[in-house]
């Protein structure tokens, strides 16, 4: 697998949104209510793209995933020091599941964060998503607590970087 990760360009907004919507439907079909179809607002994703936070992963000319990388997350990590990188909206195309793309993108994000002299890599998922929680733990992430937010509960994870 030759994976190339590049910043998403303005004209690629629909590619990003389609990946996120596809992932939302896939999760709901599996009984996981972490994301909901229709929750992704064009303006919000476009603004994140303008800030340089949204990336697309390509295998040749085929887009296979998206990931967002932020340098702060006041909503979920309000008391955290400003030394980490935060992964959000990691979505793999449904026809590309099971090929290690999630792991590859998390490793890419870790390299990007470390390249900026930061550590750790932080992310979150729904508290009631045991499969994804187990996946993150198998990849070396440590559970740092849960953050209830109304009807949603976020499990917070981090992984130290070399």
C-alpha positions as CSV (number, residue, x, y, z in Angstrom):
1,X,0.0,0.0,0.0
2,X,1.5,3.3,-1.1
3,X,-0.4,5.9,0.9
4,X,0.0,9.7,0.3
5,X,-1.5,12.1,2.8
6,X,-2.1,15.7,1.6
7,X,-4.0,18.7,2.8
8,X,-7.5,18.7,1.4
9,X,-8.0,21.5,-1.1
10,X,-11.1,23.7,-1.3
11,X,-12.4,21.8,-4.4
12,X,-12.1,18.5,-2.5
13,X,-14.7,19.5,0.1
14,X,-17.3,17.0,-1.3
15,X,-14.7,14.2,-1.2
16,X,-14.2,14.8,2.5
17,X,-17.9,15.1,3.2
18,X,-18.7,12.0,1.3
19,X,-16.1,10.0,3.3
20,X,-17.6,11.3,6.6
21,X,-21.2,10.6,5.6
22,X,-20.2,7.1,4.4
23,X,-18.5,6.4,7.7
24,X,-21.5,7.7,9.6
25,X,-23.8,5.4,7.8
26,X,-21.4,2.4,8.3
27,X,-21.2,3.1,12.0
28,X,-25.0,3.4,12.4
29,X,-25.4,0.1,10.4
30,X,-23.2,-1.5,13.0
31,X,-25.2,-0.1,15.9
32,X,-22.7,2.5,16.9
33,X,-24.1,6.0,17.4
34,X,-20.8,8.0,17.4
35,X,-21.6,9.9,14.2
36,X,-24.9,10.6,12.5
37,X,-25.6,11.0,8.8
38,X,-26.2,14.7,8.1
39,X,-24.2,16.0,11.0
40,X,-21.3,17.2,8.9
41,X,-21.9,20.9,8.0
42,X,-20.2,22.2,4.9
43,X,-19.3,25.5,6.5
44,X,-17.6,23.8,9.5
45,X,-15.5,21.4,7.4
46,X,-14.7,24.1,4.9
47,X,-13.4,26.3,7.8
48,X,-11.3,23.5,9.1
49,X,-9.9,23.0,5.6
50,X,-9.0,26.7,5.4
51,X,-7.1,26.3,8.7
52,X,-5.1,23.5,7.2
53,X,-6.6,20.9,9.6
54,X,-8.2,18.5,7.1
55,X,-6.2,15.9,5.1
56,X,-7.0,13.3,2.4
57,X,-5.3,10.0,2.1
58,X,-4.7,8.7,-1.4
59,X,-3.7,5.4,-3.0
60,X,-2.6,6.6,-6.4
61,X,-5.6,8.5,-7.8
62,X,-8.1,7.0,-5.4
63,X,-9.1,8.8,-2.1
64,X,-9.3,6.2,0.6
65,X,-9.6,8.2,3.9
66,X,-9.7,11.6,5.6
67,X,-8.3,12.8,8.9
68,X,-8.2,16.1,10.7
69,X,-5.3,17.2,12.8
70,X,-5.7,20.1,15.3
71,X,-3.3,21.8,17.7
72,X,-5.8,22.4,20.4
73,X,-9.1,20.9,21.6
74,X,-10.7,23.1,24.3
75,X,-14.0,21.4,24.1
76,X,-12.8,17.9,25.1
77,X,-9.4,18.7,26.7
78,X,-10.0,22.1,28.3
79,X,-7.3,21.8,31.0
80,X,-4.6,20.2,28.7
81,X,-1.2,21.8,28.1
82,X,-0.6,23.2,24.6
83,X,1.9,20.5,23.7
84,X,-0.2,17.9,21.9
85,X,-1.8,17.2,18.6
86,X,-5.5,16.1,18.3
87,X,-6.9,13.7,15.7
88,X,-10.6,14.1,14.7
89,X,-12.8,12.9,11.9
90,X,-10.7,9.9,10.9
91,X,-12.8,8.1,8.3
92,X,-11.8,5.3,5.9
93,X,-13.8,4.6,2.7
94,X,-16.1,1.6,3.1
95,X,-14.4,-0.2,0.3
96,X,-11.0,0.2,1.9
97,X,-11.7,-1.2,5.4
98,X,-9.5,-3.9,6.8
99,X,-6.3,-2.8,5.1
100,X,-4.6,-1.0,8.0
101,X,-5.4,2.5,6.8
102,X,-6.6,3.7,10.2
103,X,-3.3,2.6,11.8
104,X,-1.3,4.1,8.9
105,X,-3.1,7.5,9.3
106,X,-2.6,7.5,13.1
107,X,1.1,6.8,12.6
108,X,1.2,9.6,10.0
109,X,-0.5,12.0,12.5
110,X,2.0,11.0,15.2
111,X,4.9,11.8,12.9
112,X,3.4,15.2,12.0
113,X,2.8,16.0,15.7
114,X,6.4,14.9,16.7
115,X,7.8,16.9,13.7
116,X,6.4,20.0,15.4
117,X,8.1,19.1,18.6
118,X,4.8,18.1,20.3
119,X,3.6,15.0,22.2
120,X,1.3,13.3,22.8
121,X,-1.2,12.4,20.1
122,X,-4.7,12.7,21.6
123,X,-8.1,11.6,20.2
124,X,-11.5,10.6,21.4
125,X,-14.4,8.3,20.6
126,X,-17.8,7.5,22.0
127,X,-17.8,6.0,25.5
128,X,-20.2,3.3,24.2
129,X,-18.0,2.2,21.3
130,X,-16.1,-0.8,22.8
131,X,-14.7,-1.9,19.4
132,X,-13.1,1.4,18.7
133,X,-11.9,1.8,22.3
134,X,-10.2,-1.7,22.1
135,X,-8.7,-0.8,18.7
136,X,-7.1,2.4,20.1
137,X,-5.8,0.5,23.2
138,X,-4.3,-2.2,20.9
139,X,-2.5,0.6,19.1
140,X,-0.9,1.8,22.3
141,X,-3.3,4.6,23.3
142,X,-4.0,5.0,27.0
143,X,-7.5,5.8,28.3
144,X,-7.3,9.2,30.1
145,X,-10.9,9.4,31.2
146,X,-14.4,10.0,30.0
147,X,-16.0,13.4,29.4
148,X,-19.8,13.4,29.5
149,X,-21.3,16.1,27.3
150,X,-25.0,16.1,27.5
151,X,-26.3,12.9,25.8
152,X,-22.8,12.2,24.4
153,X,-19.9,10.8,26.3
154,X,-16.4,11.0,24.9
155,X,-13.6,8.6,26.0
156,X,-10.3,10.4,25.9
157,X,-7.1,8.7,24.7
158,X,-3.5,9.6,24.2
159,X,-0.4,8.0,22.9
160,X,3.1,9.4,23.7
161,X,5.3,10.0,20.7
162,X,9.0,9.4,20.3
